[in-house]
Every structure is written in C-alpha cells, then in structure tokens.
C-alpha cells in the first residue's frame, strides 16, 4: 500500500469534503480546476463509483499538495488496501468498523468515520477516528449536532447528507468542525445533463463564499488536527 500526505494546512482553510459519487471520470477531470479555483481543496471519491481507483490516482498524481484526495464508502480492510494503493490520502467510512479504524489509525492516515448515535460517535472517536462523520445529518438537522456536542464537546463532527447552501451556516453554528457535501455541491443539473462548467464554477464560488462567511462568524468551530488517545 502507498499513502500520500494529507495537507492539513490547506484543509484548515476550507474544512469541507466534497463527495463525488457516480460521476464519469471525464467530468471529474474537467471540474477539478474549477473546484480548486473556488477555494475547495479536499475531495472524496466513493469506492462504489465506477472507475473510483482511477479517479483517485489521477487527482492525487496531478494535484499533489494542492488537493487532498480521499476514498469514501470504505467498509473493509480490502477497501482500505484498494484506496491507499490508488493514492488516497484520507479515508471515509459510512459505518463504525473497529478493525478498519484501528488499522488506518495505526497507519497514521486520517479517517473520517460515519456514525449517528451518541454511542457510535463515542466508539468511533475512541477507536481512533480523526473526525466523526454524522450521517445522515439531514434527517435530524443542525439541532442534533448541537445536542451531540453538549456531552461530546471534545469530538470533532462532520455533518454529511442533507448539508446544502441553505443549511451550512446552521450546521457550523451548531458546532460542526467540518462539512461533507455531495450532490448539493456537485449539482447534477450542471454535470449529468451535459457539463456546464461556467454555471458549475459560479455555483462552487457561491457555496465556498457562504461557507467562509459562516466560519468567519463562528471561528471556534474550525477543524484542528486532534484525535483521541483513549483506550477501549
């Protein structure tokens, strides 16, 4: 397995993971310059996307140091091996798999672990998650993030699913250290129905500015690189 370095300094500037799922590789390659130009710097390609490994390898090779490229929907040790071999610098899971989390933590690769309940969130952090992805966040909303942070204030949370341009400020205000954004960021209307780069670029910029304004209003919520050292 090979691992690429995760650039924490650029991530701190825009703590957002753009989630790519079921996108054609030609569209993926075409949108990356606009994605970066808008201020985004971290992108996840889900492993159940056709050609995911090729997409990860392309982005990691061509945008090294400027773009954090990760793999999502990582559920097993085999997925970890596939992702790291492709060149992923971070991993994202939809579930709490103790074996996967501890392996990745031992490799010192950032891992954002999917969880929902307080028990799942705590276990994910205890096993070594860099951050806990609250999924699906849209189901319970920003209020749920605020309620989780009350007893689990030390755990970094990344709401994912249901985060859009109209709700980002609510999630950040509630205590989100980062955001995971998929289809609301990569609008299908500008991609699947014929790539419209001009419109997509404008959308990226509007989204990025909205996020920046929200973090300026709530600077204490920004992500810092801190993981748990608790033993299970």
GIGIKA-V845837 format. One record per run of one state. SS is the DSSP state (@ for helix, = for strand, . for the rest). FROM is the first residue (numbers start at 0). LEN is the number of residues. Records with the same first field share a line. If there is no record, write none. Layout:
# GIGIKA-V845837
SS=FROM-LEN, FROM-LEN
This chain:
# GIGIKA-V845837
.=0-7, 13-2, 20-4, 37-4, 46-5, 62-5, 72-4, 86-3, 93-4, 106-3, 115-2, 127-3, 134-2, 140-1, 151-5, 160-7, 174-3, 181-6, 190-6, 217-1, 221-11
@=7-6, 24-13, 51-11, 76-10, 97-9, 117-10, 136-4, 141-10, 167-7, 187-3, 196-21, 218-3
==15-5, 41-5, 67-5, 89-4, 109-6, 130-4, 156-4, 177-4
